[in-house]
Amino acid sequence: MAFIPDGTDYGRGRGGLAAHPLAFGHILDPQTLKQMLFPNAWQGNRFVLDDFEGDTLNTFLWAVDGDTGTTSFAIPAAGSTVAASIIRGDTSTDDNEGISIYGHATLCGDKNAGMAVRWRSSVVALTYQELGFTDPLSDYTLPAINDIDTPTIANGALTVAVQARDASQTLTSMALILDGDATYATSKVNHGTFTPTVDTWYTSIIQTDGDTVLSYIYDTDTAASPTLVSGGFQSKVAGFEGGTLVQPWFFFGNKTSDSAVVDLDFIAYWADR
């Protein structure tokens, strides 16, 4: 096994992400060491971690959007009661309102792109969300998936690899939804029966390996002790067109008049050069 770390190594780390302190217990394991070294091997790899420090969101990395009446993702004002180093958005009290944050479409499966985001929501019932990779969309106040029970892709998307759920559908738990443009048909792999708990932190990871996608969901409410949720690892071989440029993407919306406050603690993404 070559010791050069690449993008496929990083998203498969022990305890959520390779650089997590729990990985140090396996420091003599060559695979774990490769995972931990990946962010520092910058000559051959790309690695971006935005921990949302500072006064304002980094608009060179991210764009945000939201329906009229929503509050788009932003770093809370200085001196507010919100904990530091997060961004927060609010879906508002109008039905079918959504908020999103997304990056540039410079990543692809053929370069082993991966993404991780730590998130929580104040409302779970009658909400819908998705996160992962998608090619550029027509409307960033709408999801790329318009049906989860029988998955269909909309909103200008052709290539997607997202964790998605819609509590207004028959399947109300999380699923991995994929589409590979003309190469692969739309597909779905259920994340067991996982449904998030209100105000609980989770870390979601999407890791590509060419046309293969690996998907992880960890309970990280105790940040130092990440735990893979039941059904939290799923994968799909030959479900994603690795040659298409895609962007990191997080969307959250409501299907009722209850507004959902959504916090993101960090977003990371990586790939081979």
N, C-alpha and C positions, 0 to 999 in steps of 0.2 A: 504494500500500500504506500503510495507516494505521500510524503509528509506535507506537501504544499496545501494549505487550507483553501477551499473554494466556497462559493455561496451555498452549496447544498449542505455543507457541514453546519453552518451557523444556526439554522432554524430548527435543528434536531437536538438541541442541547439538553442535558439532564436538568430537571428542575425548571424548565421553561425556556431559558436562553442560556447559551453556553457560558456567558460571562457571569452568570449568577453565582453568588458565594457557595451554593450547594455543590457546584461543580468541582470545587477544590478538593472535595473528598475523593475525587477520581482523577487527581492530577497526573498520575502515572499512566493513565489510559491514553494511548496515542490519539484515539478519536476525540476524546474530550479536550486534549491539549490543542488539537487542530481547531476545534470550535472556539476555544478561548482566544487563540492567537489571531483568528480571522479579522477582527476589526483593526488590528495593528498592521496587518499585511497589506497596507494601502497601495503599494506599488502594483499589485495585481488585482486588488479588490476595491470596491466602493462600499462605504459604510456611513450612514447618516443616522444619528440619534438626535432627535429634538426633544429636550426635556422641558420645553416651554418656560425657560428662564427669561427674565427681563420684563420690560413694561408692555411690549406689544408683540404680537405674533410675527414670526419671520415670513414676510410676504414674498421673499425670494424663493422660499421652499414651498409655501402653501397658498392656496386660494380657498376662500370660504363662500358659502352661499346659503340662502334660506328664504322660505316663503315670506310674504308680507305678514308682519306681526310677530314673526319669530325673532329670537336673538341668536345671531350667528356665533360660532365658536370664536372665543377671544380670551386673552389672559385677563383675569379679574383685576379690577382697579386696585392700585396700591392702597393698603390700609383697610381693605374689605375683610369680611370675616371668613372668606374662602381661603382654604389652605394654599400655600404658595406652590408654584411649579406645576400648574395644571392649566388647561383651557376649559371653558364652560360654554355651553349653548343651551337654549330653551326652545322647545317646539311650539310654544304658545298654546292658547286654549281653543283654537279653531281646529276643526276636524281636518285630517289629511294634510297636515303641515309638516315640512321636513327641513332639516339642516344638514350641512355636509362640510367636509374638509377634504381637499385632494391636492396631490402633487403633480409633477410634470410626467408626461408619458415618455420616460427615458429608460424604462426597465423592461426586461423580457425573460421568459422562461429559458431561452437558449443561453442566457447569461446567469442562470440559476438565481433569479431574483427572489428575495424574501421580504416579508413585512411583519412587524409586530406592533400591537397597540394595546395599552392598558386602559380600560374603560369601565364606567359604571353609569347607571341611570336611576333616577328617582321613581320612575314608573316602568312597569313591565307589561301589564295588561293592556291589550289593544294598542300596542306599538309595533313598529316594523323597523328593521335595521339591516344593514349589510356593510361588510368591510372586507377589504382585500385588494385585488387588482382588477381593473377594467380599462379598456381603451377609452378614448375621450367620449363623453356623453353629450347629448343634445341639451339636457336641462339638469343642472346640478341641484335642483330642489326635488328631484325624483330619483328613485332607485333604478338600477339597471335591470332588476328582476321584477316582472309585473305579475308573476304567478309562481308560487312555490309548490303547491300541491301537484300541479303538472307544469314543471318549470318552463317558462318562456322568457326570452330576453327581449328587452325593448329599450327605448330611450337612446337610440343610436349605438348601443353596444353590440359588438360582435364577438369579442374575446373577453371572457370574465373568469375569475377564480375568486369567489367570495363566500364567506360565511354569512348566511342570511336567515332571517326569521320574520314571520308576519303573523301576529297573534289573532288576526281576523280570519285566518284561513283554517282549514281542517287540521293541517299540520302546524301546530303552534310552537314547536321546538325548533332548534337551530339545525340547519343543513348546510352542507358544502354544495354550492351550485357552480357548475362549470359550463363553458361553451368555448369551442375552438374554431370560430369563424366557419369557413366551409370545410375545414379538415375534420372536425368532430362535432357531433350533435350535442345539444344541451343535455346535461346529465345532473343527477342529484345523488348525494350520499348523506344520509341522516347522521347527525352527531348524537346518536342514541336518542334519548328523550330529553336532552339538556335544554332547560329554560333558565335564563338568568334570574337571580334573586335581587329584589329592590336594594339599591344602595350598597351593592357588593362589587368589589373590584375583580375584574377578570382580565387576563392577558390572552389575546388571540393572536395566532401566528399562521401565516400562509407562506409556505415554502415551495418554490417551484424547482423542478429538476428536468429541464427540457419541457416535454409535453406532459410530465407527471406533476401532480400537486399533492402536497402533504398539508394537513390542516390540524391545528392543535388549539384547545381551549383549556386554560389553566385558571383555577380559582387563586387569585393573588390578593385576596382581602388582607391576609397577613403577608406583606411583601417579601419577607425573608423566608417564607415557607410555601412556595407555589405548589399546588396540588392539581394534577390532571383531573378534570371533571369526568364523571361517568360518560363514556362515549366520546371523550374529548379528543381522541386521535382518530382521524379518518384520512383516507388517501384515494386517489383515482389515477390510474395509469391511462395515458392516451385520452385525456379529456380537455386539454388546454393547448392552444396553438402557441408554442414557445417562440416562434419567430415574430410575433406581433408585439409592438411597443405598447406598454400598459402603464397606468399611473396608480400610485397608492391612493386608497379611497376609503372614507368612513362616512356613512349616512345613517341618520336616525330620524324617524317620523312618528306621528301619532295618528290613530284612527278614531279618536274620540275628543271630547272637549277638555280632557285632563292634560295639562301641559307636562312634558317630561324634561327635567333638568338633566343634562348629560355632561359628564366630566371625562376628559382624556388626560391621563397622567404623562404619557409619552407616546410618540410614534417613532419607530425605527424602520429603516429599509436598507437593503444591501444587495449586492450583485457582484459578479466577476466583471473585470474591465474588458 
